[in-house]
């Protein structure tokens, strides 16, 4: 993206973090998790299907990232949300 807008990678990363409070990688990861939460709430898709749909390399990586962000696994999150 830095090349697309004609700035150095370092400048892009610094400006991105300054405007969003996160690195580009962290920002994308957070958006993936937000999308996954939405899918868990609104669909009957399996956690594995949601993981791949949201761009995670594996369901175990998805579960690990989800637990770190929300303190519970995706299926437990869905159960709690629906009760």
Secondary structure, 3 states (H helix, E strand, C coil): CHHHHCCCHHHHHHHHHHHHCCCHHHHHHHHHHHHHHHHHHHCCCCHHHHHHHCCCCCHHHHHHHHHHHHCCCHHHHHHHHHC
